[in-house]
Amino acid sequence: MNPKPPLSTLLTALVVAACHADAPRPVSSNQIIDDAIPQPVSNVDASAEIGQQVFSDRDQGHCVLCHVIPAVDAPFQGNVGPELTNIGDRLSPGQIRLRIVDVQSISPETVMPSYYRIHDLYQVDDDYAGRPILSADQVEHLVAFLSVQKDAQ
């Protein structure tokens, strides 16, 4: 069994080798409407609880490396990306999904990787070439978790 590399290796992998631009696209352009992917990318029964694990887990999304949600019990939450407290009040599930799937399609200069895109990538380590960082199920669990991050009022 191959252990998963730490996220720092994963992020470095995005800057090291090359991925073929003609790789298949897990999400087609007709699934994107305005600044959202309204339909789920998986048929999984999405769980906010599992999504919180994806958000916090170093072997999965480890979103806390760059983002903070004070209600999440995770040490060393980052401040590189925006705070995601109440993100469910600011963005629809479809908007959250697009930002996870392919944030660079709407914000090309961002340092956040596109977690479910495998086409038109450059500097990708061979271990990650041709496959997304997160699975479709993980994307949907993360969307479920972030969508419930709302003001309690």
Phi and psi in degrees as a GROMACS rama.xvg file:
@    title "Ramachandran Plot"
@    xaxis  label "Phi"
@    yaxis  label "Psi"
@TYPE xy
-84.4228  122.022  ASN-2
-69.4074  148.392  PRO-3
-74.6228  137.938  LYS-4
-72.6348  157.234  PRO-5
-64.1044  158.868  PRO-6
-58.4275  -35.0558  LEU-7
-59.4917  -37.0067  SER-8
-67.848  -40.5632  THR-9
-60.992  -47.6171  LEU-10
-65.6739  -37.4955  LEU-11
-65.3955  -35.8291  THR-12
-59.1734  -31.3499  ALA-13
-69.8851  -8.46512  LEU-14
-119.417  9.52488  VAL-15
-109.273  -52.7386  VAL-16
-113.019  -162.675  ALA-17
-126.122  144.124  ALA-18
-109.176  146.925  CYS-19
-70.966  132.112  HIS-20
-67.2838  -18.1291  ALA-21
-93.7163  16.1154  ASP-22
-64.3126  150.338  ALA-23
-62.6154  156.841  PRO-24
-107.317  118.054  ARG-25
-62.8066  -29.8524  PRO-26
-122.226  124.973  VAL-27
-88.135  158.988  SER-28
-61.9935  -26.275  SER-29
-75.5395  -9.46574  ASN-30
-82.1339  -17.1472  GLN-31
-92.9237  122.854  ILE-32
-122.999  117.187  ILE-33
57.0665  -116.606  ASP-34
-112.932  38.114  ASP-35
-149.434  158.764  ALA-36
-115.063  92.3263  ILE-37
-62.5029  -34.4552  PRO-38
-94.5103  141.234  GLN-39
-57.1361  151.591  PRO-40
-92.4378  1.23235  VAL-41
-147.227  155.681  SER-42
-91.7009  10.1954  ASN-43
-62.8175  147.255  VAL-44
-78.5462  94.3644  ASP-45
-62.4411  139.127  ALA-46
-122.651  123.748  SER-47
-63.2128  -33.843  ALA-48
-63.7959  -46.2759  GLU-49
-66.2095  -38.4807  ILE-50
-59.3965  -36.7384  GLY-51
-65.2497  -35.7919  GLN-52
-65.2719  -42.6695  GLN-53
-61.1744  -42.7328  VAL-54
-59.6944  -40.2665  PHE-55
-96.8687  -25.3729  SER-56
-76.2258  127.631  ASP-57
-63.5981  -26.0286  ARG-58
-91.1922  1.57111  ASP-59
-120.157  -121.527  GLN-60
-74.7362  -36.4959  GLY-61
43.555  50.1808  HIS-62
-61.4047  -26.9836  CYS-63
-66.5992  -9.22718  VAL-64
-61.7519  -35.4298  LEU-65
-117.816  -21.1589  CYS-66
-118.038  159.411  HIS-67
-128.226  138.904  VAL-68
-133.232  104.829  ILE-69
-53.7749  -30.5214  PRO-70
-70.8816  -14.6214  ALA-71
-84.0456  128.906  VAL-72
-85.5074  81.6853  ASP-73
-139.842  129.795  ALA-74
-73.2655  155.163  PRO-75
57.7267  49.3899  PHE-76
-71.0508  143.566  GLN-77
-88.5297  172.127  GLY-78
-133.987  18.819  ASN-79
-72.7423  -44.1202  VAL-80
-98.3247  175.919  GLY-81
-67.7166  151.942  PRO-82
-65.1831  139.597  GLU-83
-106.878  11.5285  LEU-84
-58.8699  132.883  THR-85
62.0955  23.1817  ASN-86
-59.972  -30.0454  ILE-87
-67.1839  -19.8334  GLY-88
-82.7956  -26.2106  ASP-89
-94.2219  -31.6508  ARG-90
-129.537  146.922  LEU-91
-75.5951  163.317  SER-92
-54.6204  -38.9812  PRO-93
-65.0259  -38.028  GLY-94
-68.6439  -40.6667  GLN-95
-61.9102  -44.2616  ILE-96
-58.2234  -46.5825  ARG-97
-62.5117  -38.3927  LEU-98
-66.6514  -30.5492  ARG-99
-78.7587  -47.4161  ILE-100
-63.8168  -51.3601  VAL-101
-156.601  65.9017  ASP-102
-58.1444  -29.1313  VAL-103
-68.6586  -16.7601  GLN-104
-71.5448  -23.7453  SER-105
-112.483  -13.5951  ILE-106
-142.787  75.9684  SER-107
-58.6328  -25.0985  PRO-108
-90.5757  -0.281549  GLU-109
-65.6174  153.169  THR-110
-90.8634  -8.94772  VAL-111
-70.8538  130.751  MET-112
-74.1093  156.644  PRO-113
-85.5903  113.989  SER-114
-79.8923  -10.8138  TYR-115
-132.792  20.9213  TYR-116
-106.395  140.89  ARG-117
-127.498  -2.05936  ILE-118
-100.922  156.668  HIS-119
52.2386  38.1738  ASP-120
-105.023  149.893  LEU-121
-132.752  154.876  TYR-122
66.1654  41.3177  GLN-123
-104.494  130.131  VAL-124
-60.963  145.914  ASP-125
-54.6014  -32.8781  ASP-126
-64.2557  -20.6955  ASP-127
-113.908  -5.17233  TYR-128
-60.8948  130.839  ALA-129
80.1875  7.69672  GLY-130
-141.64  146.215  ARG-131
-74.1574  162.062  PRO-132
-67.9131  -45.5564  ILE-133
-111.208  148.247  LEU-134
-75.0666  165.862  SER-135
-60.5282  -39.2345  ALA-136
-63.8063  -43.534  ASP-137
-61.858  -39.5757  GLN-138
-58.0925  -47.334  VAL-139
-67.7732  -37.0135  GLU-140
-64.1766  -41.0883  HIS-141
-65.5659  -41.2669  LEU-142
-60.1698  -43.6505  VAL-143
-60.4528  -44.4355  ALA-144
-64.9366  -49.4069  PHE-145
-68.8314  -30.3689  LEU-146
-66.907  -26.3928  SER-147
-90.9408  1.58188  VAL-148
-80.2132  87.8885  GLN-149
-130.196  158.998  LYS-150
-63.1118  132.635  ASP-151
-75.4782  -2.41916  ALA-152
